[in-house]
């Protein structure tokens, strides 16, 4: 027959202050549980002094700016909460509520951040167990993206409206037939286009109004060469003939 056994120990004399008693009790818990770091540190403190320094070395300047903005959502809600007080159920409720009013991208990023932060806090012994290990993305509550594409009637209307504007027509036909991102399209130069072979090379992209080398997803020196569809090439050729930059790179 199993019997419950309770472990007791004397913390100190009754004249001891409550603060001192808590400190001694915490030391005893740490010694028996194996937790070696103070879990009373807040999430905000941990992010600033541990999590960010571990990751920022791999961030571009643009990535840092975006992550700083996204982390504000996590820190505004959880920054003042002690790591040992983080609760998985409360974090899941917060994500569920956020999914009702915020974009799917923001919800996914907050989910990633919480899991990463709490996983590292657990690894460094700030928590005995990872309270974020079972967090899920509330996909059924995410706001659907309404009509993420243009109908053929809308595409034809755009092309018709731009028929007397060589530049706009060329850009529209380029983006509709090549699937270039806007950041890639608006960074193209005449020197990027090989009219003879009907190809183009992506040298640069535009990000927040600034030109940067096309090396985000490729190794340095490795530049993609793409075949340009006939419709886009013809429109681009007509535009180049009328452009004041014709013959320039």
C-alpha positions in Angstrom: 0.0 0.0 0.0 1.4 3.3 -1.1 1.7 6.0 1.5 2.2 9.7 1.0 5.5 10.9 2.4 5.9 14.6 3.1 9.3 16.2 3.3 9.7 19.0 5.8 12.6 21.1 7.0 13.0 24.0 9.3 13.7 27.2 7.5 14.8 29.2 10.5 13.6 30.8 13.7 10.2 32.5 13.9 12.0 35.9 14.3 13.3 35.6 10.8 11.9 38.1 8.3 9.6 36.9 5.5 12.0 38.0 2.9 14.9 36.1 4.5 12.7 33.0 4.8 11.8 33.2 1.1 15.4 33.4 0.1 16.3 30.4 2.2 13.3 28.4 0.9 14.3 29.3 -2.7 17.8 28.1 -2.1 16.5 24.8 -0.8 14.2 24.4 -3.8 17.1 25.1 -6.1 19.3 22.6 -4.4 16.7 19.8 -4.7 15.3 20.6 -8.1 18.5 21.4 -9.9 17.4 24.8 -11.0 20.5 26.9 -10.9 19.4 30.3 -12.3 17.0 32.9 -10.8 13.6 32.3 -12.4 12.3 35.6 -11.0 14.0 37.4 -13.9 11.4 38.9 -16.2 10.9 38.0 -19.9 11.9 41.5 -20.8 15.2 41.2 -19.0 15.9 37.8 -20.5 15.1 39.0 -24.1 17.4 42.1 -23.7 20.3 40.4 -21.9 20.3 36.9 -23.4 17.9 36.1 -26.2 18.7 39.1 -28.5 22.5 38.9 -28.1 22.3 35.2 -29.0 20.5 35.9 -32.3 21.2 39.5 -33.5 24.6 38.4 -35.0 22.7 36.7 -37.8 20.3 39.6 -38.5 20.5 42.1 -41.3 19.8 45.7 -40.4 16.4 45.4 -42.1 15.7 42.2 -40.1 16.6 43.8 -36.9 14.2 46.7 -37.5 11.4 44.3 -38.3 12.1 42.1 -35.3 12.3 45.1 -33.0 8.8 46.1 -34.1 7.4 42.6 -33.8 9.0 41.9 -30.4 7.2 45.0 -29.0 3.9 43.0 -29.1 5.4 40.2 -27.1 7.2 42.5 -24.6 4.2 44.8 -24.1 2.2 41.8 -22.8 4.9 39.5 -21.2 7.9 41.8 -20.7 7.2 42.4 -16.9 6.2 38.7 -16.2 8.8 36.6 -14.3 10.0 33.7 -16.3 8.9 31.3 -13.6 5.4 32.7 -13.8 5.0 32.2 -17.6 1.9 30.0 -18.2 1.3 28.1 -21.4 -2.5 28.3 -21.2 -2.3 32.1 -20.8 0.1 32.4 -23.7 -2.2 30.3 -25.9 -5.2 32.5 -24.9 -3.3 35.6 -25.9 -2.4 34.1 -29.3 -6.0 33.1 -29.8 -7.3 36.6 -29.0 -4.7 38.2 -31.2 -5.7 36.0 -34.1 -9.2 37.7 -34.0 -7.9 41.2 -34.8 -4.3 40.9 -36.0 -2.7 39.7 -39.2 -1.8 36.1 -39.6 1.9 37.1 -40.1 2.0 38.9 -36.7 0.4 35.9 -34.9 2.9 33.5 -36.4 5.9 35.7 -35.5 4.7 36.1 -31.9 4.2 32.3 -31.7 7.8 31.8 -33.0 9.2 34.3 -30.6 7.5 32.9 -27.5 8.6 29.4 -28.3 12.1 30.4 -29.0 12.4 32.7 -25.9 11.0 30.1 -23.5 12.9 27.3 -25.0 16.2 29.1 -24.4 15.2 30.2 -20.9 14.5 26.5 -20.1 17.8 25.5 -21.6 19.6 28.0 -19.4 17.7 26.7 -16.3 15.6 29.8 -15.8 12.6 27.5 -15.9 12.2 23.8 -14.9 9.9 23.1 -17.8 9.2 24.9 -21.0 5.7 26.4 -20.7 5.6 27.3 -24.4 6.4 23.8 -25.7 2.8 23.0 -26.6 1.8 26.4 -28.1 0.0 26.2 -31.4 -0.9 28.7 -34.1 -4.7 29.2 -33.9 -5.1 28.7 -37.7 -8.9 28.4 -37.6 -9.2 31.9 -35.9 -6.8 33.7 -38.2 -8.5 36.2 -40.4 -8.7 34.9 -44.0 -6.9 36.8 -46.8 -9.8 38.0 -49.0 -9.2 37.7 -52.7 -5.4 37.5 -52.8 -5.3 37.7 -56.6 -6.8 39.6 -59.5 -9.5 38.2 -61.8 -8.9 38.1 -65.5 -11.4 40.9 -66.0 -9.4 43.0 -63.5 -6.1 42.2 -65.3 -7.5 43.1 -68.7 -8.9 46.3 -67.3 -5.5 47.3 -65.9 -3.8 46.5 -69.2 -6.4 48.5 -71.1 -5.9 51.5 -68.8 -2.2 51.4 -69.4 -2.1 50.8 -73.1 -1.0 54.4 -73.9 1.6 54.4 -71.1 4.6 52.4 -72.2 6.3 52.3 -68.8 3.2 51.3 -66.9 2.2 48.7 -69.5 5.7 47.2 -69.5 5.8 47.0 -65.7 2.3 45.4 -65.5 3.1 42.8 -68.1 6.5 42.2 -66.5 5.0 41.6 -63.0 2.1 39.5 -64.4 4.2 37.2 -66.5 7.4 36.9 -64.5 6.1 36.7 -60.9 8.8 39.1 -59.8 8.4 40.7 -56.4 7.9 44.4 -56.4 11.3 44.8 -54.6 12.9 43.0 -57.5 10.9 44.7 -60.3 11.6 48.2 -59.3 15.4 47.6 -58.9 15.8 46.4 -62.5 18.1 48.4 -64.7 18.5 48.3 -68.4 21.8 46.5 -67.9 19.8 43.7 -66.2 18.1 42.8 -69.5 19.7 40.8 -72.2 17.5 41.6 -75.2 19.4 39.2 -77.5 18.9 36.1 -75.3 15.6 37.4 -73.9 16.8 36.9 -70.3 17.4 39.1 -67.2 19.7 39.0 -64.2 18.6 40.2 -60.8 21.5 42.2 -59.4 19.7 44.2 -56.8 16.5 44.7 -54.9 14.7 47.6 -53.2 13.9 47.5 -49.5 12.3 50.4 -47.7 13.4 52.8 -50.4 17.0 51.6 -50.5 18.9 49.6 -53.1 20.7 46.5 -51.8 22.5 43.6 -53.5 20.5 40.5 -54.4 22.1 38.2 -51.8 19.3 37.6 -49.3 18.6 34.1 -50.4 21.7 33.3 -52.6 25.4 33.1 -52.0 27.5 36.1 -52.8 28.3 36.2 -56.5 25.5 33.8 -57.4 22.9 35.7 -59.3 19.7 34.2 -60.9 19.3 34.5 -64.6 15.6 34.3 -65.7 14.0 33.9 -69.0 11.7 36.8 -69.9 8.3 35.8 -71.5 7.8 37.2 -75.0 4.9 39.4 -74.0 6.9 41.2 -71.3 10.0 41.4 -73.5 8.1 43.1 -76.3 6.5 45.6 -73.9 9.9 46.3 -72.4 11.5 46.8 -75.8 8.8 49.3 -76.8 9.3 51.2 -73.6 13.1 51.2 -73.9 12.8 52.8 -77.4 10.9 55.7 -75.8 12.8 56.0 -72.6 15.3 58.9 -72.1 17.6 56.3 -70.6 17.7 54.2 -73.7 21.2 52.9 -74.3 22.2 53.4 -70.6 22.7 50.8 -67.9 
